[in-house]
Amino acid sequence: MNKTGAAGRFDYPSFFKSLAVIAIPVAMQNLLTTTGSMVDTVMLARLGERTVGAVGLCAQFSSLMFSSYWGFVGGGTLFMSQFWGAKDDDGLRRSYGVTLTLVMLVGFIFGAAAVLAPGFIMGVYTDKEAISEIGIRYLSVVGFAYPIQCFTVAVSTLLRSTERVKVPLYASIASVFCNCFFNYVLIFGRFGAPRLGVVGAAWGTIIASCVNLAIIVLYAVVNRLPYIFEFGRIFRFSGAFVREYLVKCFPILMNEMAMGVSNMLINIVLGRQTAEAIAAVAIYRTIEGVVISFFSGFSSAASILVGKAVGAGRHEEAYRNAFRIIYFTSLGIAVTGAVIMMLHWPLFTVMGLSGESFEICTFLCGYYLLVAVIRMGNWQQNDVFRAGGDPAFGSIMEITFMYLMVIPLVYICQFVLHAPFKVVFLMVYSDELIRYFIMQRRLYSGKWIRPVSEAGKATIDAFRAEHNIVM
């Protein structure tokens, strides 16, 4: 495979401009959302470490929902970005209609589970009764926000795939401010409002979710954005198209659902540690979420730029840009991790940690600093493969290593060897480096470029012949 690509000097200013136009708004939107979660944690810290731990475990259930619908979001991005590059409006509408239907189904299922069976859910995640009771109060209310959030995700996926990334950003800005304000008011009973504690945080999330969706809807109506509300056309998809969509989505869906279940299995172990360790993990997850959310904006940019180029038949461009985005992001996340460790003392203190929980969280973040570059590299390579039309390879790698290596090691260390918590946690990311080298070989091979649009299919044979790619 020719790793240098087409001859000629590469236009880096144009590349970084295209990257920034998509990546920065998405990264800022994700960062705002997780920053809002961090502010929630700071506020809830005043209610005690048990409350922080309980809401942290509830967040893991939300993450399971995320994993369940993200397979459809990944498939939707694959189809919508490629059809956008090929200027196929009908294909784009059908892709959006299928994505919206499936994502909303997930939202209603998880919302109903949270509202109707919060005790069962908390019982899965922890055996600490005091923590479980707090989580039940929070989960039974916040579940009403899940369908709203899922509708917003589907619309945002369409907007990002069609390079309208600023609209979700504006909505997120307003949503985060609302979340912080109403959390402050309802958690602590300010301005004459009742003091609701952890339930107030749940209501703050609901209000913020409604504001987020309302702004996107208002902007779309006022500016007459296409596709979003063309309900008479977006649901005109045939059985054949749905089958093709689900075939591409299936590996992504299985990957995300399997990873969601695996994270739950790991969190079952982490939720059976000491109260100090549970609180430390909750803070660690919040910080990890901030880092991942920001740099996942660049992963989204990779998906859109690569998918658009593949859909338009510009396969050399897609191949070359994939490398540049992945390595550029790796450098950025390394610098970010170092900054977090330099600022960990005031950061953890503000978030309510002290003593043993402070020491544990310092260890967790130090370990993450070592693996974050590799972990995000695997994430981005998987997203690139999906956008290029090859969703299976990265999914198979992730599921295989998680279930045959990571989970067995975590459970053996916890229940067989009765190892200290820090040793158990070391096993959580034990597969990342091995997968990284395997994924790099796939990236360089170019076999992941598999277009679904007619324009992309028309030029793929010439690209493979030029680079001697044997499928």
C-alpha positions as a printed Julia matrix, in Angstrom:
471×3 Matrix{Float64}:
   0.0     0.0    0.0
   1.33    3.46  -0.88
   1.39    5.31   2.42
   2.28    8.66   0.97
  -0.84    8.9   -1.15
  -1.14   11.04  -4.25
   1.85   13.05  -5.35
   2.14   16.7   -4.56
   2.4    18.91  -1.54
  -0.43   18.45   0.92
  -2.54   21.51   1.7
  -2.35   21.47   5.5
  -4.07   24.86   6.04
  -7.09   23.67   4.06
  -7.09   20.34   5.9
  -6.98   21.9    9.36
  -9.66   24.39   8.36
 -11.97   21.56   7.25
 -11.17   19.65  10.42
 -11.77   22.64  12.68
 -15.09   23.56  11.05
 -16.53   20.2   12.1
 -14.4    19.09  15.04
 -14.31   22.26  17.14
 -18.1    22.82  17.39
 -18.71   19.12  18.09
 -15.87   18.99  20.61
 -17.13   22.13  22.33
 -20.67   20.75  22.43
 -19.46   17.5   23.99
 -17.2    19.39  26.39
 -20.05   21.64  27.49
 -22.26   18.63  28.17
 -19.68   16.84  30.28
 -18.65   20.08  31.98
 -22.26   20.39  33.04
 -22.0    16.89  34.51
 -18.86   17.94  36.36
 -20.66   20.98  37.79
 -23.44   18.61  38.9
 -20.83   16.51  40.68
 -19.35   19.56  42.42
 -22.82   20.57  43.64
 -23.74   17.05  44.73
 -20.42   16.74  46.56
 -21.89   19.04  49.21
 -24.45   16.29  49.91
 -21.72   13.72  50.65
 -19.59   11.07  48.92
 -22.47    8.56  48.95
 -24.58   10.88  46.81
 -21.7    11.38  44.38
 -21.22    7.61  44.16
 -24.94    6.93  43.67
 -25.33    9.43  40.83
 -22.1     8.09  39.32
 -23.63    4.6   39.2
 -26.81    6.02  37.64
 -24.6     7.58  35.0
 -23.39    4.09  34.12
 -26.99    3.11  33.32
 -27.2     6.19  31.1
 -23.99    5.01  29.46
 -25.64    1.65  28.76
 -28.41    3.52  26.95
 -25.76    5.45  25.05
 -24.12    2.19  24.01
 -27.48    0.79  22.88
 -28.4     3.64  20.56
 -24.88    4.49  19.4
 -24.88    1.57  17.01
 -27.73    3.25  15.13
 -26.0     6.64  15.36
 -22.83    5.12  13.91
 -24.78    3.47  11.1
 -26.72    6.66  10.49
 -23.5     8.66  10.25
 -22.07    6.13   7.79
 -25.07    6.37   5.47
 -25.91   10.05   5.88
 -22.35   11.32   5.44
 -21.78    9.17   2.35
 -25.13   10.16   0.81
 -24.33   13.79   1.66
 -21.02   13.49  -0.19
 -22.81   11.89  -3.14
 -25.57   14.6   -3.05
 -28.25   11.9   -2.78
 -31.1    13.62  -0.92
 -33.48   10.65  -1.02
 -30.88    8.32   0.43
 -30.09   10.83   3.13
 -33.77   11.2    4.09
 -34.28    7.45   4.3
 -31.16    7.07   6.44
 -32.36    9.76   8.84
 -35.83    8.22   9.07
 -34.5     4.79  10.01
 -32.01    6.28  12.48
 -34.68    8.4   14.17
 -37.05    5.44  14.53
 -34.51    3.12  16.1
 -32.89    5.67  18.41
 -36.29    6.74  19.78
 -37.19    3.1   20.44
 -34.09    2.8   22.64
 -34.96    6.02  24.47
 -38.46    4.85  25.38
 -37.24    1.43  26.56
 -34.57    2.86  28.87
 -36.84    5.65  30.07
 -39.52    3.16  31.05
 -36.99    0.94  32.83
 -35.57    3.86  34.83
 -39.0     5.15  35.9
 -40.66    1.8   36.58
 -37.81   -0.35  37.91
 -35.11    1.87  39.48
 -34.65   -0.48  42.43
 -33.78   -3.42  40.19
 -31.31   -1.29  38.2
 -29.5    -0.01  41.29
 -29.43   -3.52  42.72
 -27.46   -4.63  39.67
 -24.84   -1.9   40.09
 -24.2    -1.97  43.84
 -24.84   -3.92  47.02
 -24.59   -0.81  49.22
 -28.15   -0.11  50.41
 -27.53    3.52  51.39
 -26.08    4.3   47.96
 -28.85    2.35  46.21
 -31.62    4.33  47.94
 -30.15    7.62  46.73
 -29.78    6.28  43.2
 -33.4     5.09  43.11
 -34.69    8.58  43.89
 -32.54   10.08  41.15
 -33.13    7.44  38.47
 -36.93    7.33  38.8
 -37.08   11.01  37.83
 -34.25   11.41  35.34
 -35.66    8.56  33.22
 -38.22   11.01  31.79
 -35.33   12.85  30.09
 -34.13    9.81  28.12
 -36.61    9.93  25.17
 -36.04   13.69  24.85
 -32.28   13.2   24.77
 -32.56   10.43  22.17
 -34.64   12.57  19.81
 -32.04   15.32  20.14
 -29.25   12.84  19.38
 -30.95   11.67  16.18
 -31.45   15.22  14.93
 -27.9    16.21  15.91
 -26.54   13.21  13.98
 -28.31   14.44  10.85
 -27.03   17.99  11.33
 -23.45   16.85  11.89
 -23.53   14.48   8.91
 -24.63   17.37   6.7
 -21.95   19.66   8.17
 -24.36   21.85  10.15
 -22.47   21.44  13.39
 -23.06   24.87  14.92
 -26.76   24.36  15.62
 -26.27   21.57  18.2
 -23.45   23.63  19.74
 -25.69   26.65  20.34
 -28.35   24.4   21.85
 -25.81   22.74  24.14
 -24.55   26.08  25.41
 -28.04   27.07  26.49
 -28.72   23.59  27.87
 -25.62   23.54  30.07
 -26.36   26.96  31.54
 -29.93   25.89  32.27
 -28.72   22.65  33.82
 -26.29   24.44  36.14
 -28.84   27.09  37.11
 -31.75   24.74  37.84
 -29.49   22.27  39.61
 -28.34   25.05  41.93
 -31.89   26.19  42.51
 -33.49   22.78  42.99
 -30.71   20.91  44.81
 -30.26   23.57  47.47
 -33.7    25.23  47.42
 -32.67   28.72  46.26
 -34.95   31.62  45.25
 -37.91   30.16  47.1
 -37.77   26.75  45.35
 -38.07   23.54  47.41
 -34.82   21.86  48.51
 -34.96   18.6   46.54
 -31.38   17.36  46.87
 -30.52   14.59  44.42
 -34.04   14.7   42.91
 -33.42   18.37  42.1
 -30.41   17.33  40.01
 -32.66   14.94  38.06
 -35.19   17.69  37.39
 -32.36   19.98  36.27
 -31.39   17.35  33.7
 -34.97   17.11  32.41
 -35.32   20.88  32.04
 -31.95   21.17  30.31
 -32.85   18.36  27.88
 -36.08   20.14  26.95
 -34.23   23.42  26.37
 -31.64   21.66  24.19
 -34.3    20.14  21.94
 -36.45   23.29  21.86
 -33.59   25.45  20.56
 -32.72   22.97  17.79
 -36.39   22.76  16.77
 -36.81   26.55  16.82
 -33.63   27.11  14.8
 -34.65   24.45  12.27
 -38.12   25.95  11.81
 -36.96   29.58  11.55
 -34.16   28.76   9.11
 -36.18   26.13   7.23
 -33.51   23.47   7.54
 -34.17   20.52   5.22
 -34.86   16.9    6.16
 -35.5    17.28   9.91
 -39.29   17.57   9.93
 -40.08   16.13   6.51
 -41.96   13.3    8.2
 -43.97   12.58   5.08
 -40.74   11.69   3.24
 -38.17   10.47   5.76
 -40.2     7.36   6.63
 -40.54    6.24   3.01
 -37.91    3.55   3.3
 -38.21    0.12   1.75
 -37.57   -3.21   3.39
 -34.51   -3.65   1.2
 -33.04   -0.35   2.39
 -33.72   -1.19   6.04
 -31.98   -4.53   5.56
 -28.93   -2.84   4.01
 -28.94   -0.29   6.84
 -29.18   -2.97   9.53
 -26.47   -5.08   7.89
 -24.09   -2.13   8.17
 -25.42   -1.19  11.61
 -25.36   -4.71  13.01
 -21.61   -4.87  13.79
 -21.72   -1.37  15.29
 -24.87   -2.17  17.27
 -23.44   -5.44  18.56
 -20.2    -3.67  19.41
 -21.9    -0.9   21.38
 -24.38   -3.18  23.12
 -21.69   -5.73  23.95
 -19.46   -2.96  25.27
 -22.35   -1.52  27.24
 -22.96   -4.9   28.86
 -19.23   -5.38  29.46
 -18.98   -1.97  31.11
 -21.93   -2.94  33.29
 -20.17   -6.17  34.27
 -17.04   -4.2   35.13
 -19.06   -1.59  37.02
 -20.66   -4.38  39.06
 -17.17   -5.14  40.33
 -16.26   -1.48  40.82
 -19.57   -0.87  42.61
 -18.71   -3.49  45.22
 -15.63   -1.72  46.52
 -15.4     0.58  49.53
 -17.49    3.77  49.61
 -14.26    5.76  49.14
 -13.34    3.77  46.02
 -16.85    4.17  44.57
 -16.68    7.94  45.06
 -13.2     8.05  43.5
 -14.42    6.08  40.46
 -17.38    8.45  40.06
 -15.03   11.46  39.94
 -12.61    9.63  37.67
 -15.42    8.75  35.25
 -16.49   12.39  35.17
 -12.96   13.56  34.3
 -12.5    10.77  31.77
 -15.82   11.79  30.22
 -14.6    15.38  29.79
 -11.45   14.22  27.99
 -13.24   11.7   25.79
 -16.11   14.05  24.98
 -13.81   16.79  23.73
 -11.64   14.56  21.58
 -14.6    12.55  20.31
 -15.39   15.75  18.43
 -12.33   15.01  16.32
 -13.51   11.44  15.97
 -16.83   12.78  14.67
 -14.91   14.99  12.26
 -13.0    11.95  11.04
 -16.25   10.08  10.47
 -17.86   12.93   8.54
 -14.82   13.94   6.45
 -13.87   10.35   5.66
 -17.47    9.28   4.99
 -18.13   12.29   2.77
 -14.97   11.66   0.72
 -15.71    7.94   0.35
 -19.31    8.67  -0.65
 -18.1    11.13  -3.31
 -15.56    8.62  -4.66
 -12.48   10.49  -3.37
 -10.93    7.45  -1.72
  -7.32    8.67  -1.69
  -8.4    11.77   0.2
 -10.31    9.67   2.73
  -7.31    7.38   3.26
  -4.79   10.16   3.8
  -6.99   12.27   6.05
  -7.74    9.33   8.34
  -4.07    9.14   9.39
  -3.69   12.86   9.93
  -6.77   13.15  12.14
  -5.86   10.12  14.26
  -2.26   11.18  14.96
  -3.11   14.84  15.48
  -5.7    13.87  18.09
  -3.24   11.52  19.82
  -0.86   14.41  20.37
  -3.65   16.59  21.75
  -4.92   14.01  24.22
  -1.39   13.37  25.54
  -0.98   17.06  26.35
  -4.42   17.19  27.97
  -3.71   14.21  30.2
  -0.49   15.8   31.43
  -2.33   19.05  32.28
  -4.98   17.14  34.26
  -2.33   15.47  36.4
  -0.64   18.81  37.09
  -3.97   20.25  38.26
  -5.31   17.18  40.04
  -4.98   18.5   43.61
  -7.29   21.55  43.33
  -9.56   19.67  40.89
 -10.21   16.69  43.16
 -10.55   18.91  46.22
 -13.25   21.05  44.61
 -15.1    17.88  43.62
 -15.32   16.77  47.23
 -12.56   14.16  47.54
 -10.26   13.82  50.51
  -8.18   11.22  52.28
  -8.38    7.74  50.79
 -10.81    8.66  47.99
  -8.43   11.47  46.91
  -5.48    9.08  46.82
  -7.4     6.44  44.85
  -8.63    8.94  42.26
  -5.07   10.26  41.81
  -3.94    6.71  41.02
  -6.81    6.14  38.58
  -6.14    9.35  36.64
  -2.39    8.69  36.59
  -3.0     5.28  35.05
  -5.43    6.77  32.55
  -2.77    9.28  31.48
  -0.66    6.33  30.33
  -3.41    4.6   28.32
  -5.54    7.53  27.06
  -3.53    8.11  23.87
  -3.79    4.46  22.86
  -7.44    4.19  23.9
  -8.54    7.22  21.88
  -6.46    5.99  18.94
  -8.46    2.75  18.98
 -11.71    4.71  19.26
 -10.86    6.91  16.28
  -9.65    4.08  14.1
 -12.89    2.23  14.77
 -14.9     5.33  13.8
 -12.84    5.76  10.62
 -13.48    2.15   9.6
 -17.21    2.6   10.2
 -17.4     5.81   8.17
 -15.5     4.14   5.34
 -18.09    1.36   5.21
 -16.27   -1.33   7.26
 -18.03   -1.47  10.63
 -17.21   -5.11  11.4
 -13.43   -5.24  11.89
 -13.05   -2.84  14.81
 -16.19   -4.19  16.45
 -14.95   -7.77  16.32
 -11.59   -6.73  17.79
 -13.16   -4.79  20.65
 -15.73   -7.44  21.59
 -13.26  -10.31  21.35
 -10.62   -8.74  23.57
 -13.16   -7.44  26.06
 -14.88  -10.78  26.66
 -11.9   -13.11  26.28
  -9.31  -10.98  28.06
 -10.47   -7.92  30.02
 -13.58   -9.21  31.83
 -11.98  -12.55  32.82
  -8.94  -10.71  34.21
 -11.1    -8.26  36.17
 -13.25  -11.01  37.7
 -10.3   -13.31  38.45
  -8.47  -10.51  40.23
 -11.58   -9.53  42.22
 -13.23  -12.83  43.13
 -10.46  -15.44  42.84
  -7.27  -13.64  43.82
  -9.06  -11.03  46.01
  -6.54   -8.51  44.73
  -6.49   -4.89  45.93
  -8.82   -2.49  44.1
  -5.95   -0.8   42.23
  -4.83   -4.11  40.74
  -8.4    -4.89  39.67
  -8.65   -1.5   37.96
  -5.37   -2.03  36.09
  -7.06   -4.88  34.23
  -9.84   -2.65  32.85
  -7.63   -1.28  30.03
  -5.3    -4.26  29.66
  -6.22   -4.91  26.01
  -5.77   -1.43  24.52
  -2.13   -1.65  23.35
  -2.57   -5.03  21.66
  -5.68   -3.86  19.78
  -3.92   -0.66  18.72
  -1.27   -2.5   16.72
  -3.85   -4.74  15.07
  -6.02   -1.74  14.17
  -2.99    0.11  12.74
  -2.36   -2.75  10.31
  -5.97   -2.53   9.16
  -5.75    1.24   8.78
  -2.65    1.06   6.57
  -4.15   -1.73   4.44
  -6.94    0.49   3.08
  -9.35   -2.45   3.09
 -11.76   -0.49   5.29
 -12.83    1.75   2.38
 -16.13    0.18   1.28
 -18.57    2.73  -0.18
 -22.38    2.42  -0.06
 -23.15    5.27  -2.5
 -23.17    4.82  -6.28
 -20.52    7.54  -6.74
 -18.23    5.78  -4.3
 -18.75    2.36  -5.84
 -17.93    3.72  -9.29
 -14.32    4.58  -8.33
 -13.44    1.98  -5.7
 -12.06   -0.62  -8.14
  -9.58    1.87  -9.59
  -8.42    2.84  -6.09
  -7.89   -0.79  -5.08
  -6.06   -1.58  -8.32
  -3.74    1.41  -7.92
  -2.75    0.35  -4.39
  -2.85   -3.43  -4.92
  -5.58   -3.96  -2.35
  -6.87   -7.53  -2.43
 -10.23   -7.92  -0.66
